[in-house]
């Protein structure tokens, strides 16, 4: 094939590929960020050309994207209201001639939709990943206004969609796509006893794991209260708390006041959560609200039972009595009883773990999530006259 023919063929292929920009505040290892990376890496390259922009700062997931051949740009937002960052974002969108912009998390949802509107991007999609009870009237007013410049607001659970419907986002702008989880087995040659020894625990001590932000939403204080109750009836129970956040110091002080220093370890951010999950006996999530909690999907993928609160979003993942146990929110005694019952019935816990793995494979596969977003992009693009291959 001549060089001219090859060039014409490449140009034809490029014209039939949708250019997609994923915009998110950071590339830290958190739930929304992991979902975005999974999507950016998984969109079929014969149909999509994908780039990622981080609004505020980069993070460890940036290297993963670059290794997968996904270009990453830092916008560098430094101020709470930063017109310079907005200008850089608009220029990036104009220069990139993107067909689709998808935004994640409130700051990127705001800056990204304003920039996409000014850059005249044909397709604008916003991902909402939680039942955002923290949002006040001004936040929700911004969401309603920006919905006019958004083709779809995609919730990752029915609970999230219902929340934004009640907040005033029109039905014809709403869609639901469950978060997905990659098909991955626990780390090979993982030694649960060695993990316990690393933190000064006994080799067969029952091990509870919490992973999440140390913020009011996660109600980690309820977990500590439950562990305080359990130290009198399950003295060998041990707990690892992975994550960081504004309540870190207060929660550490609370744990110390309960005399849990030997039983509870605060680990901060960790890059080896799969290893810790594989070693744990169960995952506990005492949240007050969620979207579709990634860490629960990850635990179920590793055949771990889950004890969680009946928070919006979580109830769409955990099937009570089948893949885990659901308890009322803000009721530490019920949380303690569920944890106690789980560690005292290892065979039942294993059955729940196996059922959780089966449910993840059937309902929450990464390929399902990626295919649904791909179809959504192409359907909206066609409706707007954008050429789709």
C-alpha positions in Angstrom: 0.0 0.0 0.0 1.4 3.4 -1.0 2.2 6.0 1.7 -0.7 8.2 0.3 -3.2 5.3 0.5 -2.1 4.5 4.1 -2.5 8.2 5.0 -6.0 8.3 3.5 -6.9 5.0 5.3 -5.7 6.4 8.6 -7.7 9.6 8.0 -10.8 7.7 7.2 -10.4 5.6 10.4 -9.9 8.8 12.5 -13.1 10.3 11.1 -15.1 7.3 12.3 -13.6 7.3 15.9 -15.3 9.4 18.6 -12.8 11.5 20.5 -13.6 11.3 24.3 -12.2 13.4 27.1 -12.7 12.1 30.7 -12.4 14.9 33.3 -11.9 14.3 37.0 -10.5 16.4 39.9 -7.6 14.0 40.7 -6.1 10.6 39.9 -6.0 9.3 43.4 -7.0 5.7 44.2 -10.7 6.3 45.2 -13.9 4.9 43.9 -14.9 7.4 41.2 -11.3 7.6 40.0 -11.0 3.8 39.7 -14.2 3.7 37.7 -13.0 6.4 35.3 -9.7 4.6 34.7 -11.5 1.3 34.1 -13.7 3.1 31.5 -10.9 5.1 29.9 -8.7 2.0 29.5 -11.6 -0.3 28.4 -13.4 1.7 25.7 -12.8 0.0 22.4 -10.0 1.6 20.5 -11.5 0.9 17.1 -14.5 3.2 18.1 -13.0 5.7 20.6 -9.9 7.8 21.1 -9.7 8.6 24.8 -7.8 11.2 26.8 -8.0 12.1 30.5 -7.6 15.4 32.2 -7.1 16.0 35.9 -8.6 19.3 37.1 -6.6 19.8 40.3 -3.7 17.3 40.6 -2.4 14.0 39.3 -2.0 10.9 41.4 -1.0 7.2 41.3 -3.6 6.3 38.7 -1.9 8.6 36.1 0.9 6.1 35.6 -1.6 3.3 35.0 -3.4 5.4 32.3 -0.1 6.3 30.5 1.0 2.7 30.6 -2.3 1.8 28.8 -1.6 4.5 26.2 -4.1 7.0 27.4 -2.8 10.6 27.3 -3.1 12.5 30.6 -3.3 16.3 31.0 -3.1 18.3 34.2 -5.3 21.4 34.2 -3.9 22.8 37.5 -6.8 24.4 39.2 -5.4 26.1 42.3 -8.2 28.5 43.5 -11.7 27.6 44.7 -13.0 29.7 41.8 -10.3 29.6 39.2 -11.0 31.4 35.9 -7.5 30.6 34.6 -8.1 26.9 35.0 -11.4 27.2 33.2 -9.7 29.0 30.4 -7.0 26.2 30.1 -9.8 23.6 30.1 -11.7 25.4 27.3 -8.6 25.6 25.2 -7.9 21.9 25.7 -11.3 21.0 24.6 -11.2 23.3 21.5 -7.7 22.1 20.6 -8.7 18.4 21.1 -11.9 18.8 19.0 -13.5 16.3 21.3 -16.9 14.7 20.4 -17.6 13.6 23.9 -16.7 15.0 27.3 -17.6 13.0 30.5 -17.1 14.6 33.9 -16.7 13.1 37.3 -17.2 14.5 40.9 -18.6 18.0 41.7 -15.7 20.3 40.9 -15.0 18.6 37.5 -18.8 18.4 36.8 -19.0 22.2 37.2 -15.8 23.3 35.4 -16.2 20.5 32.8 -19.7 21.3 31.8 -19.1 25.1 31.6 -16.0 24.5 29.5 -17.7 22.0 27.2 -20.6 24.4 26.6 -18.2 27.2 25.7 -16.1 24.9 23.5 -19.2 23.6 21.8 -18.5 19.9 22.5 -21.4 18.0 20.9 -21.9 15.3 23.7 -21.7 16.0 27.4 -22.1 13.3 30.0 -21.8 13.7 33.8 -21.2 10.8 36.2 -22.8 11.1 39.6 -21.4 8.5 42.0 -23.2 9.0 45.3 -26.4 10.0 47.0 -25.0 13.4 47.8 -26.8 14.4 50.9 -23.9 16.8 51.7 -25.0 19.1 48.9 -26.8 22.2 50.0 -29.3 24.4 48.1 -26.6 26.2 46.2 -24.9 23.0 45.0 -28.2 21.5 43.8 -29.1 24.7 42.1 -25.8 24.5 40.2 -26.6 20.9 39.3 -30.1 21.8 37.9 -28.7 24.7 35.9 -25.9 22.7 34.4 -28.2 19.9 33.5 -29.4 22.1 30.7 -25.9 21.8 29.1 -25.8 18.1 29.8 -27.0 15.3 27.6 -27.1 12.7 30.3 -26.5 12.7 34.1 -25.6 9.1 34.7 -26.1 7.7 38.2 -24.2 4.5 39.2 -27.3 3.2 41.1 -31.0 3.6 41.1 -30.6 5.4 44.4 -28.4 8.1 42.8 -30.8 8.5 39.9 -33.7 8.9 42.3 -31.8 11.5 44.3 -31.1 13.7 41.3 -34.6 13.3 40.0 -35.9 14.6 43.3 -33.3 17.4 43.1 -34.9 18.6 39.9 -32.9 17.1 37.1 -35.4 16.2 34.3 -36.1 12.6 33.6 -35.0 12.8 30.0 -31.5 13.8 31.1 -31.1 10.9 33.6 -29.7 7.4 33.0 -28.4 4.6 35.2 -25.3 2.5 34.6 -24.0 0.4 37.5 -20.4 0.6 38.4 -18.3 -2.2 37.1 -15.5 -4.3 38.6 -12.7 -6.0 36.7 -12.5 -9.7 36.7 -9.5 -10.3 39.0 -8.5 -13.0 41.4 -6.9 -12.4 44.8 -3.1 -11.9 44.8 -1.3 -15.2 44.3 0.6 -16.8 47.2 -1.1 -14.4 49.6 -0.5 -15.5 53.3 -3.3 -14.2 55.6 -1.1 -15.1 58.7 1.7 -13.0 57.3 -0.6 -10.1 56.8 -1.8 -10.4 60.4 1.7 -10.7 61.7 2.7 -7.5 59.9 0.3 -5.6 62.2 1.1 -7.5 65.3 -2.0 -9.7 65.2 -2.2 -13.4 65.9 -2.1 -15.8 62.9 -5.8 -16.9 63.2 -7.3 -13.7 64.8 -10.6 -12.8 63.1 -9.8 -9.8 60.9 -12.3 -7.1 59.9 -11.4 -4.6 57.1 -12.8 -1.1 56.5 -11.7 0.8 53.4 -12.9 4.3 52.7 -12.6 8.0 53.4 -12.5 9.0 57.0 -15.4 11.4 56.7 -18.9 11.7 58.3 -20.5 9.9 55.4 -18.7 6.6 56.3 -19.7 6.6 60.0 -16.5 5.0 61.1 -17.3 6.2 64.6 -20.1 3.6 64.6 -17.7 0.9 63.6 -15.3 1.8 66.5 -18.3 1.8 68.9 -19.2 -1.7 67.7 -15.6 -2.9 68.0 -15.6 -1.5 71.6 -18.7 -3.6 72.4 -17.1 -6.7 70.8 -13.8 -6.5 72.7 -15.6 -8.0 75.6 -17.2 -10.9 73.7 -14.7 -11.4 70.9 -11.4 -10.4 72.5 -9.3 -11.7 69.5 -11.2 -9.7 66.9 -8.9 -7.3 65.0 -9.7 -4.5 62.6 -7.8 -2.6 59.9 -9.0 0.8 58.8 -7.7 1.9 55.4 -8.1 5.4 54.2 -7.7 9.0 55.3 -9.8 12.1 55.7 -10.8 15.0 57.9 -11.9 12.8 60.8 -8.6 10.9 61.1 -7.4 12.5 64.3 -10.8 12.4 66.0 -11.2 8.7 65.1 -7.8 7.8 66.3 -8.5 9.6 69.6 -11.8 7.8 69.9 -10.1 4.4 69.4 -7.5 5.3 72.0 -10.2 6.3 74.5 -11.9 2.9 73.9 -8.5 1.2 74.6 -8.5 -0.3 71.1 -4.9 0.4 70.2 -3.9 -3.3 70.1 -7.1 -4.2 68.3 -7.6 -1.5 65.6 -4.9 -0.2 63.3 -5.3 3.0 61.1 -3.3 2.4 58.0 -4.0 5.6 55.9 -3.9 5.2 52.1 -2.6 1.9 50.9 -1.7 0.5 47.5 -2.2 -3.1 48.6 -6.0 -3.2 49.3 -6.4 -6.4 47.3 -3.8 -8.1 49.5 -5.6 -6.9 52.7 -9.0 -7.9 51.3 -7.7 -11.4 50.5 -6.4 -11.8 54.1 -9.5 -10.4 55.9 -12.5 -12.4 57.0 -15.0 -9.8 56.1 -15.5 -6.2 54.9 -17.5 -3.8 57.0 -19.1 -0.6 55.6 -21.1 1.5 58.1 -21.9 4.3 55.7 -24.9 6.7 55.9 -25.1 6.9 52.1 -23.3 5.6 49.0 -23.7 5.5 45.3 -22.6 2.0 44.4 -19.7 1.3 46.8 -16.7 0.0 44.8 -15.1 -1.6 47.9 -18.1 -3.8 48.3 -17.8 -5.0 44.7 -14.1 -5.6 45.3 -14.8 -7.6 48.5 -17.5 -9.7 46.8 -15.1 -10.4 43.8 -12.6 -11.8 46.4 -15.4 -14.0 47.9 -15.6 -12.0 51.1 -18.9 -11.5 53.0 -20.0 -8.0 53.7 -21.5 -6.4 56.8 -23.0 -3.0 55.9 -25.6 -0.5 56.7 -28.8 -0.3 54.7 -27.6 2.9 53.1 -29.0 4.0 49.7 -26.8 2.4 47.0 -25.4 -0.3 49.2 -28.7 -2.1 49.3 -28.5 -2.5 45.5 -25.3 -4.6 45.9 -25.5 -6.5 49.2 -28.4 -9.0 49.3 -29.2 -9.5 53.0 -28.7 -13.0 54.2 -27.2 -14.1 50.8 -24.1 -12.1 50.1 -23.8 -10.4 53.5 -25.8 -8.8 56.3 -27.5 -5.4 56.3 -28.1 -3.5 59.5 -29.8 -0.1 60.3 -27.7 3.0 60.0 -26.3 4.6 63.2 -27.0 1.4 65.3 -23.6 0.2 66.5 -25.1 -2.6 68.6 -26.7 -4.1 65.5 -23.4 -3.7 63.6 -21.5 -5.5 66.5 -24.0 -8.4 66.5 -23.7 -8.8 62.7 -19.9 -8.9 62.9 -19.9 -11.3 65.8 -22.3 -13.7 64.0 -20.2 -13.6 60.9 -16.9 -14.4 62.6 -18.6 -17.2 64.6 -20.0 -18.9 61.5 -17.1 -19.3 59.0 -19.0 -21.8 56.9 -21.9 -19.4 56.5 -19.5 -16.5 55.8 -17.9 -18.6 53.1 -21.3 -19.3 51.5 -22.0 -15.6 51.5 -18.6 -14.9 50.0 -19.2 -17.4 47.1 -22.7 -15.9 46.5 -21.1 -12.5 46.4 -18.6 -13.5 43.7 -21.4 -15.0 41.6 -23.5 -11.8 41.9 -20.6 -9.6 40.9 -19.9 -11.8 37.8 -23.6 -11.7 36.8 -24.5 -8.1 37.5 -21.5 -5.9 37.9 -18.8 -6.8 35.3 -16.6 -4.1 34.0 -17.4 -5.1 30.4 -21.1 -4.4 31.0 -20.4 -0.9 32.4 -18.0 -0.1 29.5 -20.4 -1.3 26.8 -23.2 0.7 28.2 -21.2 3.9 28.3 -19.9 3.2 24.8 -23.5 2.7 23.5 -24.7 5.9 25.3 -21.9 8.0 23.7 -22.7 6.7 20.2 -26.5 7.0 20.6 -26.3 10.6 21.7 -23.7 11.4 19.1 -25.9 10.0 16.3 -28.8 12.0 17.5 -26.8 15.2 17.2 -25.5 14.4 13.7 -22.0 13.4 14.8 -20.5 10.8 12.4 -20.1 7.5 14.2 -18.2 4.6 12.6 
